[in-house]
Amino acid sequence: MLNKKKSAIVLVSGGMDSALTAAFAFKKYDLAFLHVNYGQKTEKRELQAFHDIAKYFGVKKKLIVDIGYLKKIGRSSLTDKKIKISKADIKSKKIPTSYVPFRNANILAIATSWAEVIKAEKIFIGAVEEDSSGYPDCRKKFFESYNKMINLGTKPDSKIEIVTPVIGFNKKEIVLKSFELNSPVHLTWSCYKNNDIACGVCDSCALRLRGFQQAGKKDPVSYKVIKNYL
Amino acid sequence: MLNKKKSAIVLVSGGMDSALTAAFAFKKYDLAFLHVNYGQKTEKRELQAFHDIAKYFGVKKKLIVDIGYLKKIGRSSLTDKKIKISKADIKSKKIPTSYVPFRNANILAIATSWAEVIKAEKIFIGAVEEDSSGYPDCRKKFFESYNKMINLGTKPDSKIEIVTPVIGFNKKEIVLKSFELNSPVHLTWSCYKNNDIACGVCDSCALRLRGFQQAGKKDPVSYKVIKNYL
């Protein structure tokens, strides 16, 4: 069978946003999945979600990259054992302790290197501007600037572009769209803290639960604690 | 003793260009050295040069990062055992086989993460536009674009800028300036192929030797073969 679809890389962390992003890309492209371990505390659980989601979409071309140096560089609660994962303060405008300095730029550089080798034309990333309040490298204008830099830093015949299909969504819209596009929400993992049952109280759990509550949907994942975030 | 100098990171590969770049930065900044292993064949020898150069400049703050994933992604003669290091064709305008896709973008992303943590204001990189014929991520306009991207992708109070003091130099000028600024040329390593005595025939050796020959200087490093490249 001839496959004439063009190739695209999807950054799949294992969370809900990246699974939905894969669902968007699935329609048009032949997919390759990239997962990055950066020494986060929930590394193993996220990797399992990555493989589950790849299986769901029938993706065989997978690359798992270890960038433990981000842990070495430190200063994020996601990677530094000395910093506690803070409880959610989802109304705060401050940059959260979970921020890994310049993480997306590192991950996208890897994706671009791979894209150049496998001749992928698009790199899909499930960044969300609104809900990622305060992460500077999650903003639309950051990705626009990154695309210009890619254009200048790759071979002239490479046409690689970062695509952010969920950038403008809030978590409620992510939830609704996930159901609409049959994204495998049940296979995803969002908790920053636990590897077995989601804690329900870290930033990431809180944002996810609020999204489901706003959308009037039930989250198929189990939680230790479910608060009302409405 | 109070040290009021501002902090800067220097990317030190171990080669002549990066040593000279360190010599430029040394005058004004408190230095931190970053070295990246990306699975290149001369990894160990370059790392030794890195430590020797750090000692020469009295730099104690060092970070060595392993990005073996570039080897996994492959397709460069510097990292892929299946591709032979080609003999120098320094007049060619084609992108050489030693090109590692998007390598500088990967390395600079790491440097920027580190700079944000240690509050360094500058990242010095010894990229050379002319002699690196055909490496798209060695060009001045690539670094200008990267700086804009950094500005958008880091915290608002971060003021990180990439500086390329030798970008406009040819190898002859690198050699002359190295002697002028007392850069430790004797401690550097440029050969892409060997770990003991430089081969003298790979792209990197050929460019280096031609530079010394044009400058009318003797290279303190030993070679297996020394051709006339004038």
Contacts between the chains, C-beta under 8 A, distances in Angstrom:
chain1	res1	chain2	res2	distance
A	63	B	69	7.9
A	63	B	72	7.2
A	63	B	73	7.4
A	65	B	69	4.2
A	65	B	72	7.3
A	66	B	68	8.0
A	66	B	69	7.1
A	67	B	67	7.3
A	67	B	69	7.4
A	68	B	66	7.9
A	69	B	63	7.9
A	69	B	65	4.2
A	69	B	66	7.1
A	69	B	67	7.4
A	69	B	110	6.2
A	70	B	113	6.4
A	72	B	63	7.2
A	72	B	65	7.3
A	73	B	63	7.4
A	73	B	110	7.7
A	73	B	113	5.2
A	73	B	114	5.1
A	73	B	117	5.4
A	74	B	117	6.5
A	75	B	117	4.7
A	95	B	155	6.1
A	100	B	113	7.6
A	101	B	112	7.5
A	101	B	113	4.5
A	101	B	116	3.9
A	101	B	117	5.9
A	101	B	154	7.1
A	101	B	155	7.9
A	102	B	109	6.1
A	102	B	112	4.8
A	102	B	113	4.4
A	102	B	116	6.2
A	102	B	150	7.8
A	102	B	153	5.9
A	102	B	154	6.1
A	103	B	113	7.4
A	104	B	153	7.0
A	105	B	109	4.5
A	105	B	112	6.6
A	105	B	113	7.9
A	105	B	149	7.1
A	105	B	150	7.8
A	105	B	153	5.2
A	106	B	106	7.5
A	106	B	109	4.2
A	106	B	110	6.5
A	106	B	113	6.4
A	108	B	109	7.9
A	109	B	102	6.1
A	109	B	105	4.5
A	109	B	106	4.2
A	109	B	108	8.0
A	109	B	109	4.7
A	110	B	69	6.2
A	110	B	73	7.8
A	110	B	106	6.5
A	112	B	101	7.5
A	112	B	102	4.8
A	112	B	105	6.6
A	113	B	70	6.4
A	113	B	73	5.2
A	113	B	100	7.6
A	113	B	101	4.5
A	113	B	102	4.4
A	113	B	103	7.4
A	113	B	105	7.9
A	113	B	106	6.4
A	114	B	73	5.1
A	116	B	101	3.9
A	116	B	102	6.2
A	117	B	73	5.4
A	117	B	74	6.6
A	117	B	75	4.7
A	117	B	101	5.9
A	136	B	152	6.8
A	136	B	153	5.5
A	136	B	154	5.8
A	136	B	155	6.0
A	136	B	156	7.3
A	137	B	152	7.9
A	137	B	153	4.1
A	137	B	154	7.6
A	139	B	152	6.9
A	141	B	152	5.6
A	142	B	149	7.0
A	142	B	152	4.5
A	142	B	153	4.8
A	145	B	145	7.6
A	145	B	148	5.3
A	145	B	149	4.3
A	145	B	152	5.0
A	145	B	153	7.6
A	146	B	149	5.4
A	146	B	153	7.6
A	148	B	145	5.3
A	148	B	148	7.5
A	148	B	149	7.6
A	149	B	105	7.0
A	149	B	142	7.0
A	149	B	145	4.3
A	149	B	146	5.3
A	149	B	148	7.6
A	149	B	149	4.8
A	150	B	102	7.9
A	150	B	105	7.8
A	152	B	136	6.8
A	152	B	137	7.9
A	152	B	139	6.9
A	152	B	141	5.6
A	152	B	142	4.5
A	152	B	145	5.0
A	153	B	102	5.9
A	153	B	104	7.0
A	153	B	105	5.2
A	153	B	136	5.5
A	153	B	137	4.0
A	153	B	142	4.8
A	153	B	145	7.6
A	153	B	146	7.5
A	154	B	101	7.1
A	154	B	102	6.1
A	154	B	136	5.8
A	154	B	137	7.6
A	155	B	95	6.1
A	155	B	101	7.8
A	155	B	136	6.0
A	156	B	136	7.3
